[in-house]
Amino acid sequence: MSNYPLTEVPAAPVPPRIAEVSRNTAETRIRVKVNLDGTGKSRLSTGIGFFDHMLDQIARHGLIDLDIEADGDLHIDGHHTVEDVGITLGQALHQAIGDKKGIRRYGHAYVPLDEALSRVVVDFSGRPGLVMNVPFKSGAIGSFDTQLTHEFFQGFVNHAFVTLHIDNLKGENAHHQAESVFKAFARALRSALEIDPRTVGTIPSTKGSL
């Protein structure tokens, strides 16, 4: 038996997880830049104040640096802008995460905000899927149509290739409901995207790919 202590081989450094994606259509012009290993800084300009506030929750609580510029047909309504930001953010995140080696893959969070309580669970499965149960108590928060919350997350999962379950368990105020959802989403993302030092360089799937 050797008397020499075991030494750990240092893990290879994780490459920067940064991406920038643009999406231009007849309805919107979107640019999204993400740094998955940031400090929660954000620069947001979608033309919809409450939506910017929600995107800021993703940055701050997910510790994702987020730069989003959106120029959409807001003279019609916010639908195209919110949906296309979700699509473009999903594309940017998918690009930034790369082959998913070393990530924890799964994340979940419960977040309260006063009387509201929301739970979000995410799996970077490579398979897009959304199950969402948020019974909003109001149809609008400022100029933001609460139905567009679903459109944002649907666009995101379709292009980030994640499985996402969102449940607002309690809530009487629509602002509180939405904010607890976005904060829980951010915290779940942060957990799932975190590099696990025990599995660096390994894809977290028995299939060998995600």
Buried (B, 14 or more C-beta within 10 A) or exposed (E): EEEEEEEEEEEEEBEEBBBEBEBEEEEBBBBBBBBBBBEBBBEBEBBBEBBBBBBBBBBBBBBBBBBBBBBBBBEEBBBBBBBBBBBBBBBBBBBBBBEBBBBBBBBBBBBBBEEBBBBBBBBBBBEBEBEBEBEBBEEEBEEBBBEBBBBBBBBBBBBBBBBBBBBBBEBEBBBBBBBBBBBBBBBBBBBBBBBEEEBBEEBBEEEEEB
